[in-house]
Amino acid sequence: MINTYAIILAAGLGTRMKSKLYKVLHPVCGKPMVEHIVDQVEALNLDKIVTVIGHGAEKVKEKLGDRVEFCLQEEQLGTGHAVMQAEVILGHSSGTTVILCGDTPLISKETLAKLIQSHKNHQDAATILTAITDNPTGYGRIIRNAEGNVERIVEEKDANDAERSIKEVSTGLFCFDNEKLFAALKRINNDNAQGEFYLPDVIEILQGDGETIHAVPADSFDETLGVNDRLALSQAEAYMRNRLNRKHMQEGVTILDPSTTYIDADVKIARDVVIYPGTILKGQVSIEEDCVIGPNTEIKDSQIGKASNIKMSVVHDSTVGEQVNIGPFAHIRPLSHIGNHAKIGNFVEIKKSTMGEGSKASHLSYVGDAEVGRDVNLGCGSITVNYDGTNKHLTKIGDGSFIGCNVNLIAPVTIGDGAFVAAGSTITDDVDQEALAIARERQTNKPNYAKKLKPKKK
């Protein structure tokens, strides 16, 4: 059985990105470009994955962890020089090596599998993944001989006018016989406009040795897009967003307007979910079946239970149970848990709190650092006053309690099961279960006193 390896080139700074963030760490649909590539390569079950790092090495290591092996390109002297750094890991191995660029996040495992399989079937020294584009600017051109076989790849800076007019380009993805690759790398030079060691020069060396070189065309140029600046980053984002939305719809999700729906790569959505326009699903989101999400809703790193409805609201780093209604204009902040059948209405904010099953905060309330039991009603304008200027404190509200409108619960405080807190109260002491708490001034009416407050007419 032939061993198969991957080398991912991720050492470049990416000066055209004009960013303090290293190029391969720029996100596409919520995930760094290089991580998208590792995801696809891992799906092929290769024997080793080696990532060549340079600029931002520690950050890339932190992101990829132990999913790959690393080698360092201390000085960036071209793609050929980058691959040379992997010799310490792969230089004495036999088998097939696929080489990818860390800034091609759209490449799919299907295309990689096709490239590798074609290479093995032909038993080539090298196989190139090519693509056809009407705008080949920036890409190395594929030069074929009279028989149509690949002869060499010429970089744009070194190409003449005739060569620049060629529309078949190298995508920067290759398969090599591993031993022939590292032998040829020792023979390349940097006699070119950039003074760099180009990986494509290996193709010309192998060709001169009489080795056969094949090319496998990608089904779509878009899939091979290399991201070198913010414009290409936006193009990659749009392409992947369309791909993700199409995948979810094919699996039974209704997306009413895909052009205004933004779904990150790691989002999981069950069938029969309906997503309205303006919805943004970011990070690790899981939505169970029969939910209705949106319009104009943002959910990040959260789990949403079956048949819940979230409208024009924000949910971050929280869990939402089944058959919950949230919104419009609600804000569920991190570390909150909303129980089954609960209702979080308009202009309600929940922060680091638990809302028990069947509990309601229908409008204009703030619930922070609280444990709210089952079947609790929080009246309009009720607030858990959790912050004393230095520390946050906990409010506990027992099952079946009723909190009237415009109530302030000054934490730390506990409201017992079945208690009733009268509207307009400011509660500073615990309330026993089944008790009625009233904490407000007794009303005083002064007859005719209003006349003294009105200005006299001239």
Stockholm file with secondary structure:
# STOCKHOLM 1.0

chainA/1-458         MINTYAIILAAGLGTRMKSKLYKVLHPVCGKPMVEHIVDQVEALNLDKIVTVIGHGAEKVKEKLGDRVEFCLQEEQLGTGHAVMQAEVILGHSSGTTVILCGDTPLISKETLAKLIQSHKNHQDAATILTAITDNPTGYGRIIRNAEGNVERIVEEKDANDAERSIKEVSTGLFCFDNEKLFAALKRINNDNAQGEFYLPDVIEILQGDGETIHAVPADSFDETLGVNDRLALSQAEAYMRNRLNRKHMQEGVTILDPSTTYIDADVKIARDVVIYPGTILKGQVSIEEDCVIGPNTEIKDSQIGKASNIKMSVVHDSTVGEQVNIGPFAHIRPLSHIGNHAKIGNFVEIKKSTMGEGSKASHLSYVGDAEVGRDVNLGCGSITVNYDGTNKHLTKIGDGSFIGCNVNLIAPVTIGDGAFVAAGSTITDDVDQEALAIARERQTNKPNYAKKLKPKKK
#=GR chainA/1-458 SS CCCEEEEEEECCCCGGGCSSSCGGGSEETTEEHHHHHHHHHHTTTCSEEEEEECTTHHHHHHHHGGGSEEEECSSCCCHHHHHHTTHHHHTTCCSEEEEEETTCTTCCHHHHHHHHHHHHHHTCSEEEEEEECSCCTTSCEEEECTTSCEEEEECGGGCCHHHHTCCEEEEEEEEEEHHHHHHHHTTCCCCSTTCCCCTTHHHHHHHHTTCCEEEEECSCSGGGCCCCSHHHHHHHHHHHHHHHHHHHHHTTCEESCGGGCEECTTCEECTTCEECTTCEEESSCEECTTCEECSSCEEESCEECTTCEECSCEEESCEECTTCEECSSCEECSSCEECTTCEEEETCEEESCEECTTCEEEESCEEESEEECTTCEECTTCEEECBCSSCBCCEEECTTCEECTTCEEESSEEECTTCEECTTCEECSCBCTTCEECCSCCCCCCTTTHHHHSCCCC
#=GC SS_cons         CCCEEEEEEECCCCGGGCSSSCGGGSEETTEEHHHHHHHHHHTTTCSEEEEEECTTHHHHHHHHGGGSEEEECSSCCCHHHHHHTTHHHHTTCCSEEEEEETTCTTCCHHHHHHHHHHHHHHTCSEEEEEEECSCCTTSCEEEECTTSCEEEEECGGGCCHHHHTCCEEEEEEEEEEHHHHHHHHTTCCCCSTTCCCCTTHHHHHHHHTTCCEEEEECSCSGGGCCCCSHHHHHHHHHHHHHHHHHHHHHTTCEESCGGGCEECTTCEECTTCEECTTCEEESSCEECTTCEECSSCEEESCEECTTCEECSCEEESCEECTTCEECSSCEECSSCEECTTCEEEETCEEESCEECTTCEEEESCEEESEEECTTCEECTTCEEECBCSSCBCCEEECTTCEECTTCEEESSEEECTTCEECTTCEECSCBCTTCEECCSCCCCCCTTTHHHHSCCCC
//
